[in-house]
Amino acid sequence: MDKTIEIAVIVAGIDEEYQNGVIDGIRHCAKMNNANISCFCAFGGILANSKFDVGEYNIYSLINYSKFDGVILMTNTISSPVDKENIISKVKATGLPVTILDCDEHPEFYNISIDNYTAMQAIVRHVIEKHNVKRINYVSGPMANPEAAERYKAFCDTIKEYSIPEEYDRVYFGDFRGTDGKNAVDTFMSSGLQRPQAIICANDAMALAAVEELGNFGYKIPDDIIVTGFDNTYNARHHLPALTTVSRPLDDAGFKACEILIGLIIGREYPKNTILHASPVFSESCGCVSASETDISEYRVSAYKLLTTCKRDVSLLNRMTTELADTQDANSTIHTVSKIINEIKFDMFCLCLCSNWDQVVSNGLNIDPSDNTAYQVHGYTQKMIAPLVLEKNINDPVALFDSADMYPAPVKKSGSISFFVPLHFGERCLGYYIFTNSKFPTKSLMCHALMLSISNSIENIRKLVHLKSMIKELDKLYVIDPLCNIYNRNGFIRNADPMFKHTKETKQKLLISFIDMDGLKIINDCYGHNEGDFALQRLAGVISDCCKGGRICARFGGDEFIIIGENACEEDIKALETVFEAQLENINSIIKKPYRITASIGTIVSEIADDVTLFNLITMADETMYAKKKRKRTSRYLRHTDPTEVHDHESSWDDQT
């Protein structure tokens, strides 16, 4: 085929040994056939946090199946039944060829599995026949998992063959997690039943945890209690005592799943079920001697490499966490991530963010970072941004790309494998990462922790953006009049004082207009306060339109407004007031109200002597306006002429300056 085959792999917990082994097999087969693998992976079900799981499993909603030729499912690794069923339904709807690992529940798919039943049966028979055990407890995986169900059925059927009663209190149902082994032992020890002679576990992780917890109770393995597992993991082989377990061909299973899928894509035919052989390994935890003991030299080399890798990755994580703690904005965060992530081997690394990741949803002061409607939870934004697209230590960011494309930049060579890892904070979707041709996601124990560190830092930056927005909103409320949407007296003081000082220093002239609305009380009394507010807003709009060339305006009091501007000349007085009157006429012709919006304006242009204050000039403009108002001879609009009024006005201004 000339076209590169594109395969999607859906899996969870890629840092576990089972997933590792299968993915290694898939990787080898894809490389041999120049097929590209896009592996969508979550770390759900490990932190007992439902919101965290929502954020993790959201990565599966990114998959655009139209971009792929086939799918490999490892849904047996996904602990959420809802998400698992959702994935199965979507994949079935695509009509694409699908191979699935260790699951025969979907006849449409091609299943690659081991004979779980026979393998578990061999372990149970060995314990009963070889070691003469009659009291057996069992630690099961979740019954929603087909492998767990098969292994449990094999256990029940086998003990029945030997007339050993099945006692409900001797069975513990877990989730294949190590903590389940510990919890199972605690439950068994408190059950009041006679101590078991053997504990059969459905996988190695639970078995090893059970061994450790039994040691805490003072029991020796296998002298007091036999313990067995299933999977023959690295830890099981190198534990003391080494675990009796089942060896399964994980690499072969992954290779076969990929090989069959590629064959189906190019038109070959295969049986629906491919069964691989799994062999029991009888070792020290049941009292047998392993037929193939691990060479101690090989183990020492392996252990040294593992410790060295862990130390390196822990150092990487610590430096990432420390340096990200000092970042205060998105750019510095991206720079830090770029610098440290470049120490990891990969062909390409992408950090992709939802276009609304830092969006501030504001309604006055109602900015609530916990409001679900204010951020992405399910799915991804139609457009994504990729501030980090690293190849060969060079960042080539992508401003915008379609989330339907998944990749911000194309993978440049066939036979590549890319890991898509979710970037989120709790249930809040921020984006995702992509590692292309890197072993770090599957081989490092620190991958998930490193990704969480970056996610937490980006969330902190998002919160800082919201905090700055809230501060800006508060400041706006402090200096902006909410009715007229121009400066209030506080805003005027803040902005006029620097203008006054600059004008004085440069020996320019300052323009000040004082404006008083005519007849606001009559509008309020006759037409209501809503109409009064409307009239004030229209007047404020006219005043704002007159503020060109750096002039500023403000609502100075109830119906009083002010304009101030620097670098003025005497001709500006007539020009400003002419424009003001014309704009008033224009607004009245537009709104066609039963009343007219009118106002009196007084303007001065003055140099600033050393003994003159800004208040002195405002008072002069106020007096000029008042004189004009008197000349209108509309006594019903005249403001009160109490001689103390100017004095009170002056005191108020002095207090604020």
C-alpha positions as a printed Julia matrix, in Angstrom:
657×3 Matrix{Float64}:
   0.0     0.0    0.0
   1.23    3.5   -0.88
  -0.85    5.15   1.84
   0.43    4.85   5.38
  -1.95    2.82   7.53
  -3.23    4.81  10.52
  -4.24    2.86  13.64
  -5.86    4.12  16.85
  -5.11    2.33  20.12
  -7.39    2.95  23.11
  -5.94    2.05  26.51
  -5.64    3.18  30.13
  -2.73    2.94  32.58
   0.1     2.68  30.06
   2.71    2.64  32.84
   1.46   -0.79  34.03
   3.39   -3.89  32.95
   0.46   -5.55  31.13
  -0.19   -2.46  28.99
   3.56   -1.99  28.52
   4.05   -5.47  27.15
   1.09   -5.31  24.76
   2.05   -1.84  23.48
   5.62   -3.02  22.87
   4.23   -5.76  20.63
   1.98   -3.29  18.79
   4.92   -0.93  18.34
   7.13   -3.66  16.85
   4.49   -4.83  14.38
   3.55   -1.28  13.31
   7.19   -0.39  12.67
   7.71   -3.51  10.56
   4.68   -2.57   8.45
   5.31    1.23   8.33
   1.96    1.82  10.05
   1.41    4.81  12.34
  -0.04    4.29  15.82
  -1.98    6.96  17.7
  -2.34    5.71  21.27
  -5.02    7.48  23.32
  -4.29    6.8   26.96
  -5.77    7.79  30.31
  -4.74    7.21  33.91
  -8.28    6.9   35.24
  -9.34    4.89  38.26
  -6.13    5.34  40.22
  -6.85    8.3   42.52
 -10.39    7.49  43.7
 -11.48   10.91  42.45
 -14.49   10.98  40.14
 -13.75   14.48  38.8
 -10.16   13.5   38.07
 -11.41   10.46  36.15
 -13.73   12.67  34.06
 -10.7    14.75  33.08
  -8.64   11.65  32.26
 -11.24    9.74  30.24
 -12.1    12.87  28.25
  -9.06   12.1   26.05
 -11.13    9.43  24.3
 -13.53   12.1   23.01
 -10.64   13.57  20.99
 -10.49   10.56  18.66
 -11.59   11.39  15.11
 -12.25    7.88  13.8
 -12.52    9.11  10.21
  -8.75    9.66  10.3
  -8.02    6.0   11.04
  -8.06    2.74   9.09
  -8.57    0.51  12.13
  -8.7     0.38  15.93
  -7.03   -1.73  18.63
  -9.01   -1.81  21.86
  -7.57   -2.49  25.29
 -10.81   -1.64  27.04
 -10.05   -4.31  29.65
  -7.69   -1.71  31.16
 -10.43    0.94  31.54
 -12.09    0.77  34.94
 -15.13    2.94  34.16
 -17.98    0.81  32.74
 -19.72    3.92  31.38
 -16.68    5.18  29.49
 -15.89    1.68  28.3
 -19.39    1.21  26.88
 -19.29    4.65  25.28
 -16.04    3.76  23.49
 -17.39    0.4   22.33
 -20.54    2.04  20.93
 -18.59    4.69  19.03
 -16.15    2.18  17.59
 -18.96   -0.11  16.44
 -20.66    2.81  14.71
 -17.55    3.54  12.62
 -17.63    0.2   10.78
 -13.81    0.1   11.0
 -11.97   -3.21  11.48
 -11.25   -3.69  15.19
  -9.04   -6.02  17.19
  -9.59   -6.25  20.94
  -7.43   -7.68  23.69
  -8.79  -10.3   26.06
 -12.51   -9.76  25.44
 -14.88  -12.07  23.55
 -18.08  -10.16  24.36
 -18.33   -8.37  21.01
 -18.62  -10.73  18.02
 -18.0    -7.85  15.59
 -14.44   -7.52  16.85
 -11.43   -9.79  16.43
 -10.39  -10.97  19.87
  -6.79  -11.81  20.8
  -6.64  -13.4   24.2
  -5.19  -16.1   26.35
  -7.11  -19.02  27.8
  -7.73  -17.42  31.19
  -9.9   -20.31  32.31
  -7.36  -23.07  31.66
  -4.47  -21.05  33.1
  -6.29  -20.26  36.35
  -7.54  -23.83  36.55
  -3.94  -25.08  36.37
  -2.9   -22.83  39.27
  -5.81  -23.88  41.48
  -5.32  -27.59  40.72
  -1.61  -27.31  41.49
  -2.26  -25.73  44.87
  -4.86  -28.38  45.78
  -3.06  -31.45  44.45
   0.6   -30.58  44.98
   0.24  -28.78  48.31
  -2.83  -30.53  49.7
  -4.73  -27.27  50.35
  -8.41  -27.39  51.36
  -9.14  -23.86  52.63
  -8.71  -21.42  49.76
  -9.57  -17.72  49.62
  -9.81  -15.8   46.34
  -9.1   -12.16  45.4
 -10.95  -11.33  42.19
 -10.83   -8.53  39.65
 -14.04   -6.66  38.71
 -16.76   -8.91  37.3
 -17.38   -6.4   34.51
 -13.96   -7.38  33.19
 -14.18  -10.53  30.99
 -10.75  -11.79  32.11
 -11.65  -11.4   35.78
 -14.94  -13.2   35.18
 -13.21  -16.12  33.4
 -10.6   -16.51  36.13
 -13.2   -16.43  38.88
 -15.31  -19.0   37.05
 -12.25  -21.26  36.72
 -11.59  -20.94  40.45
 -15.19  -21.76  41.39
 -15.44  -24.71  38.98
 -12.1   -26.18  40.07
 -12.68  -26.1   43.83
 -16.07  -27.66  43.15
 -14.34  -30.57  41.36
 -12.46  -31.26  44.58
 -15.58  -30.87  46.75
 -14.21  -27.76  48.42
 -17.14  -25.55  49.48
 -17.43  -22.09  47.95
 -17.75  -19.68  50.87
 -18.78  -16.12  50.01
 -16.7   -14.62  52.84
 -13.59  -16.22  51.37
 -13.91  -14.16  48.17
 -12.97  -10.49  47.79
 -13.92   -8.53  44.66
 -11.44   -5.78  43.76
 -10.39   -3.76  40.71
  -7.03   -5.37  39.9
  -5.27   -2.67  41.97
  -2.52   -3.39  44.5
  -4.59   -1.84  47.3
  -7.22   -4.53  46.7
  -4.73   -7.19  47.84
  -4.13   -5.38  51.11
  -7.82   -4.71  51.69
  -8.66   -8.34  50.9
  -6.24   -9.64  53.52
  -7.61   -7.19  56.11
 -11.14   -8.38  55.29
 -10.18  -12.07  55.49
  -8.38  -11.62  58.82
 -11.41   -9.95  60.37
 -13.99  -12.39  58.95
 -13.87  -14.81  61.89
 -13.25  -17.73  59.52
 -10.43  -20.19  59.99
  -7.18  -18.95  58.46
  -6.88  -19.84  54.76
  -4.16  -22.21  53.62
  -3.89  -20.4   50.29
  -4.97  -17.11  48.74
  -5.4   -17.22  44.97
  -5.26  -13.75  43.36
  -6.5   -12.79  39.91
  -3.37  -10.77  39.13
   0.15  -10.17  40.45
  -0.4    -6.62  41.73
  -3.05   -7.81  44.21
  -1.01  -10.91  45.09
   2.15   -8.94  45.96
   0.16   -6.5   48.11
  -1.48   -9.47  49.85
   1.96  -10.98  50.59
   3.13   -7.73  52.17
   0.0    -7.34  54.29
   0.17  -10.98  55.45
   3.74  -10.23  56.58
   2.39   -7.35  58.65
   0.13   -9.87  60.39
   3.17  -12.05  61.1
   2.53  -14.78  58.51
   5.31  -16.3   56.41
   4.84  -17.14  52.75
   4.5   -20.01  51.86
   5.05  -21.66  55.26
   1.85  -20.29  56.79
  -0.15  -19.28  53.72
   0.38  -19.89  49.99
  -0.2   -16.9   47.71
  -0.44  -16.99  43.91
  -0.9   -14.34  41.22
  -1.49  -14.06  37.5
   0.55  -12.26  34.75
   4.19  -13.04  35.72
   5.15   -9.38  35.98
   8.66   -8.11  36.59
   7.91   -7.48  40.27
   6.38  -10.93  40.66
   9.48  -12.59  39.23
  11.9   -10.59  41.37
   9.97  -10.49  44.62
  11.12  -12.47  47.63
   9.55  -14.97  47.63
   9.13  -15.13  43.86
   5.45  -15.4   42.97
   3.69  -18.48  41.65
   1.74  -17.02  38.75
   0.76  -17.34  35.09
   3.09  -16.22  32.32
   1.23  -14.63  29.44
   2.76  -13.63  26.07
   2.01   -9.89  26.26
   4.38   -8.83  23.49
   3.01  -11.58  21.24
  -0.56  -10.51  22.01
   0.14   -6.89  21.01
   2.02   -7.96  17.89
  -0.79  -10.32  16.87
  -3.49   -7.68  17.48
  -1.65   -5.24  15.21
  -0.77   -7.88  12.61
  -4.36   -9.08  12.29
  -5.69   -5.52  12.11
  -3.3    -4.56   9.31
  -4.28   -7.76   7.51
  -7.98   -6.93   7.82
  -7.33   -3.41   6.5
  -5.69   -4.76   3.34
  -8.41   -7.37   2.83
  -7.2   -10.57   4.46
  -9.45  -12.87   6.49
  -8.91  -14.14  10.03
 -10.87  -16.1   12.62
 -12.76  -14.0   15.14
 -10.83  -15.43  18.09
  -7.09  -15.96  18.41
  -6.11  -17.8   21.58
  -2.52  -17.56  22.8
  -0.99  -20.01  25.23
  -0.41  -18.97  28.85
   1.82  -21.08  31.1
   1.68  -21.48  34.87
   4.91  -20.62  36.69
   5.27  -22.55  39.96
   7.68  -20.7   42.17
   8.57  -19.86  45.77
   5.28  -18.4   47.0
   3.64  -21.84  46.84
   6.72  -23.74  48.01
   7.96  -24.9   44.62
  11.34  -24.18  43.06
  11.12  -22.2   39.82
  12.21  -24.15  36.76
  14.01  -21.08  35.43
  15.47  -19.02  38.24
  16.44  -15.49  37.3
  20.15  -15.08  36.85
  21.34  -12.88  39.72
  23.74  -10.94  37.49
  20.96  -10.19  35.03
  18.72   -9.08  37.87
  21.38   -6.78  39.32
  21.91   -5.1   35.95
  18.13   -4.74  35.51
  17.64   -3.33  39.01
  20.5    -0.85  38.55
  19.02    0.43  35.27
  15.61    0.78  36.91
  17.0     2.75  39.86
  19.09    4.98  37.61
  16.1     5.74  35.4
  13.91    6.5   38.43
  16.52    8.85  39.92
  16.87   10.69  36.63
  13.13   11.04  36.19
  12.56   12.11  39.82
  15.2    14.81  39.33
  13.44   15.89  36.14
  10.1    16.03  37.96
  11.54   17.98  40.9
  13.18   20.56  38.66
  10.02   20.9   36.59
   7.85   21.39  39.68
  10.28   23.86  41.27
  10.75   26.02  38.19
   7.05   26.01  37.28
   6.27   27.29  40.79
   8.01   30.55  39.86
   6.22   31.14  36.56
   3.63   33.91  36.51
   2.29   33.81  32.96
   1.67   31.43  30.07
   4.83   32.38  28.16
   7.19   31.68  31.08
   5.37   28.41  31.78
   5.75   27.26  28.17
   9.42   28.27  28.19
  10.08   26.24  31.36
   8.25   23.18  30.04
  10.14   23.43  26.75
  13.53   23.63  28.48
  13.02   20.62  30.74
  10.93   18.4   28.45
  13.76   18.58  25.88
  15.79   16.35  28.19
  13.41   13.5   27.31
  14.01   11.54  24.12
  11.28   11.96  21.5
  10.86   12.82  17.83
   8.1    15.32  18.59
   6.4    16.68  21.7
   3.26   18.82  21.49
   1.41   20.71  24.2
  -2.07   21.47  22.87
  -4.5    23.77  24.67
  -8.21   24.37  24.22
  -8.77   27.78  22.66
 -10.81   28.77  25.73
  -8.39   27.39  28.34
  -7.85   30.83  29.9
 -11.23   32.31  29.03
 -12.64   34.66  31.66
 -16.41   34.48  31.99
 -17.43   37.69  33.7
 -20.72   39.3   34.61
 -19.84   42.27  36.73
 -18.04   40.66  39.65
 -19.64   37.26  39.13
 -16.42   35.48  38.14
 -16.67   31.97  39.52
 -13.74   29.66  38.61
 -15.75   26.69  39.89
 -18.69   27.38  37.55
 -18.95   24.38  35.18
 -20.48   26.52  32.44
 -17.36   28.68  32.38
 -14.94   25.99  31.17
 -14.58   22.88  29.03
 -15.49   19.55  30.66
 -16.57   17.18  27.89
 -14.78   17.11  24.56
 -12.38   19.69  23.16
 -12.86   23.07  21.54
 -13.27   23.05  17.77
 -10.06   25.06  17.47
  -6.96   24.25  19.5
  -3.71   26.11  20.02
  -0.29   24.47  20.3
   2.18   26.84  22.0
   4.71   24.01  22.13
   5.57   21.82  19.13
   9.1    20.58  19.79
  11.24   18.79  17.23
  15.02   18.55  17.55
  15.06   21.15  20.36
  13.25   23.71  18.19
   9.79   24.99  19.06
   7.51   25.72  16.11
   4.2    26.73  17.76
   0.89   26.47  15.92
  -1.49   29.37  16.51
  -4.69   27.48  15.6
  -5.58   24.03  14.34
  -8.73   21.93  14.18
  -9.18   19.5   17.07
 -10.58   17.11  14.44
  -7.01   16.87  13.08
  -5.76   15.86  16.55
  -2.15   16.63  15.57
  -1.05   20.29  15.31
   1.73   19.17  12.95
   1.94   16.0   10.84
   4.05   13.02  11.89
   6.92   13.01   9.43
   7.79    9.35   9.13
   5.83    6.12   8.84
   6.08    3.47  11.53
   5.7     6.07  14.31
   3.81    5.73  17.58
   2.29    8.77  19.3
   0.83    8.87  22.8
  -2.05   11.27  23.47
  -2.19   12.09  27.19
  -4.9    14.32  28.77
  -4.06   17.75  30.18
  -6.65   18.71  32.77
  -7.29   19.95  36.29
  -9.91   17.8   37.98
 -12.75   17.64  35.47
 -11.64   20.87  33.77
 -10.32   20.09  30.29
  -7.29   22.23  29.42
  -5.95   20.29  26.44
  -3.62   17.33  25.85
   0.0    16.32  25.26
   1.47   14.26  22.43
   4.7    12.24  22.66
   5.82   10.84  19.29
   8.37    8.01  19.21
   9.27    8.2   22.9
   9.47    5.45  25.5
   8.94    7.93  28.31
   5.11    7.56  28.55
   5.28    3.77  28.98
   8.68    3.14  30.56
   8.93    5.96  33.1
   7.13    5.78  36.43
   7.22    9.59  36.49
   5.36   10.34  33.24
   1.98   10.78  34.83
   3.4    12.84  37.72
   5.26   15.1   35.28
   2.15   15.67  33.2
   0.16   16.49  36.34
   2.81   19.0   37.38
   2.49   20.79  34.04
  -1.31   20.65  34.2
  -1.34   22.13  37.69
   0.96   24.95  36.59
  -1.25   25.79  33.6
  -4.29   25.76  35.89
  -2.47   28.16  38.23
  -1.79   30.48  35.29
  -5.48   30.26  34.35
  -6.41   31.26  37.9
  -3.97   34.2   37.75
  -5.64   35.35  34.53
  -9.0    35.2   36.3
  -7.6    37.0   39.34
  -6.17   39.8   37.18
  -9.51   40.06  35.4
 -11.32   40.33  38.73
  -8.9    43.03  39.91
  -9.45   44.9   36.64
 -13.21   44.53  37.13
 -12.95   45.88  40.68
 -10.8    48.76  39.51
 -13.32   49.52  36.79
 -16.1    49.69  39.37
 -13.92   52.04  41.45
 -13.25   54.52  38.64
 -16.13   54.06  36.17
 -19.65   55.39  36.69
 -21.88   52.31  36.17
 -24.81   54.31  34.75
 -22.99   56.53  32.28
 -19.98   54.27  31.56
 -17.49   57.13  31.82
 -15.14   58.03  34.67
 -16.66   58.82  38.05
 -15.07   61.37  40.37
 -12.44   58.79  41.51
 -11.53   58.06  37.92
 -11.34   61.74  37.11
  -8.99   62.44  40.02
  -6.72   59.53  39.03
  -6.42   60.63  35.39
  -6.73   64.43  35.62
  -4.01   64.97  38.22
  -1.14   63.64  36.02
  -2.49   65.7   33.09
  -2.58   68.83  35.28
   1.02   68.28  36.48
   2.32   67.59  32.97
   0.61   70.69  31.57
   2.07   72.8   34.36
   5.59   71.4   33.85
   5.49   71.96  30.07
   3.88   75.41  30.44
   0.98   74.48  28.17
  -2.62   75.56  28.6
  -5.31   73.39  30.19
  -8.92   73.17  28.98
 -11.68   72.49  31.48
 -15.41   72.33  30.73
 -18.0    72.07  33.47
 -21.41   70.8   32.32
 -24.66   70.81  34.25
 -27.76   69.07  32.91
 -30.9    71.21  32.69
 -34.22   70.01  34.02
 -33.33   66.51  35.26
 -35.76   66.83  38.17
 -38.65   67.64  35.81
 -37.85   64.58  33.65
 -37.75   62.39  36.76
 -40.99   63.83  38.16
 -42.96   63.73  34.91
 -41.63   60.65  33.17
 -40.01   58.55  35.89
 -36.47   57.87  37.05
 -35.84   55.36  34.27
 -36.29   58.19  31.77
 -34.07   60.38  33.92
 -31.35   57.73  33.8
 -31.84   57.41  30.05
 -31.41   61.16  29.61
 -28.23   61.14  31.73
 -26.81   58.27  29.66
 -27.5    60.09  26.38
 -25.91   63.29  27.72
 -22.86   61.31  28.88
 -22.61   59.83  25.38
 -22.6    63.31  23.83
 -19.92   64.46  26.29
 -17.8    61.38  25.59
 -18.04   62.0   21.83
 -16.64   65.49  22.41
 -13.51   64.11  24.06
 -11.06   63.84  21.17
  -7.3    64.27  21.15
  -6.6    62.84  24.59
  -9.3    64.71  26.5
 -11.04   62.87  29.3
 -14.51   63.27  30.77
 -16.25   62.22  33.96
 -19.54   62.31  35.78
 -18.6    64.7   38.57
 -21.83   64.56  40.56
 -25.51   63.7   40.12
 -26.13   65.71  36.94
 -22.73   67.42  36.69
 -20.03   66.43  34.2
 -16.53   67.62  33.46
 -14.11   67.57  30.51
 -10.37   68.2   30.77
  -7.69   68.35  28.08
  -4.09   69.5   27.74
  -2.21   71.43  25.04
  -5.24   73.69  24.5
  -5.74   77.14  22.98
  -8.48   79.78  23.23
 -10.05   78.68  19.93
 -10.79   75.29  21.49
 -13.5    76.81  23.7
 -15.79   77.77  20.84
 -14.96   74.6   18.88
 -15.8    72.33  21.8
 -19.01   74.09  22.8
 -20.22   74.29  19.2
 -19.73   70.55  18.75
 -21.39   69.92  22.11
 -24.52   71.9   21.22
 -24.72   70.3   17.77
 -24.43   66.82  19.25
 -27.2    67.61  21.74
 -29.48   68.71  18.9
 -28.64   65.54  17.01
 -29.37   63.22  19.92
 -32.73   64.9   20.57
 -33.72   64.43  16.93
 -32.79   60.77  17.15
 -34.5    59.8   20.42
 -37.69   61.83  19.75
 -38.72   62.01  23.42
 -41.52   64.26  24.76
 -38.77   66.18  26.57
 -35.51   67.71  25.38
 -32.1    66.9   26.77
 -30.33   70.2   27.43
 -27.33   71.22  29.45
 -25.3    74.3   30.35
 -21.57   74.29  29.62
 -18.81   76.57  30.82
 -15.3    76.23  29.38
 -12.01   77.88  30.23
  -8.52   77.58  28.76
  -5.8    78.73  31.1
  -2.1    78.6   31.81
  -1.24   77.2   35.23
   0.51   79.52  37.63
   2.53   78.16  40.51
  -0.17   79.03  43.06
  -3.07   77.63  41.03
  -4.58   74.25  41.86
  -6.67   71.99  39.69
  -9.62   72.81  41.92
  -9.15   76.54  41.25
  -9.55   75.91  37.53
 -12.55   73.64  38.02
 -14.2    76.35  40.13
 -13.57   78.88  37.34
 -15.2    76.58  34.78
 -18.09   75.94  37.16
 -18.67   79.67  37.61
 -18.53   80.24  33.84
 -21.14   77.5   33.34
 -23.33   78.93  36.09
 -23.29   82.38  34.55
 -24.45   80.93  31.23
 -27.21   78.99  32.97
 -28.52   82.2   34.56
 -28.62   83.93  31.19
 -30.94   81.22  29.81
 -33.69   82.75  31.99
 -35.26   79.35  32.55
 -35.71   79.7   36.25
 -37.18   76.25  36.72
 -33.82   74.8   35.64
 -31.7    77.09  37.8
 -29.7    75.32  40.42
 -29.85   76.42  44.05
 -27.97   79.73  44.73
 -27.07   79.12  48.34
 -23.77   81.06  48.87
 -22.42   78.08  50.83
 -22.78   75.8   47.81
 -19.43   76.68  46.25
 -17.74   76.4   49.62
 -19.19   72.92  50.2
 -18.17   71.92  46.69
 -14.64   73.15  47.37
 -14.36   71.25  50.64
 -15.46   68.03  48.97
 -12.9    68.48  46.18
 -10.09   69.28  48.64
 -10.85   66.13  50.6
 -10.39   63.99  47.51
  -7.31   65.73  46.1
